Amino acid sequence: FRTECGLYYSYYKQMLQAPTLLQGFHGLIYDNKTESMRTINLLQRMNIYQEVFLSVLYRVLPIQKYLEPVYFYIYTLFGLQAVYVTALYITSWLLSGTWLSGLLAALWYVTNRG
């Protein structure tokens, strides 16, 4: 992961490495590692509710034997992007009345993503 992607993944990983969910929440609410000389509430400051939700989901679902945490995180992010592109395709198709418009909208999104 690069730049802020790695930072957000580290919060997900921090929740997974905590002995309990409650201790993980406490570590995120009273964080003194992200900013020097300050204790901040990461949930509010960095908007990491998605990472918290994914870490809770990973702990609750019985997939720890089959899937490592990093792959669960990556697959979930790619899956959400696929849902987004599909919704963009369908919306464009419905608004224009032609499937070609939906295809172009999805292609332009994928092309300009970087």
Secondary structure, DSSP 8 states (H G I E B T S, - for coil): --HHHHHHHHHHHHHHHSSSHHHHHHHHHTB-SSSTT--B-HHHHT--HHHHHHHHHHHHSS-TTTS-HHHHHHHHHHHHHHHHHHHHHHHHHHHHS-HHHHHHHHHHHHHH--
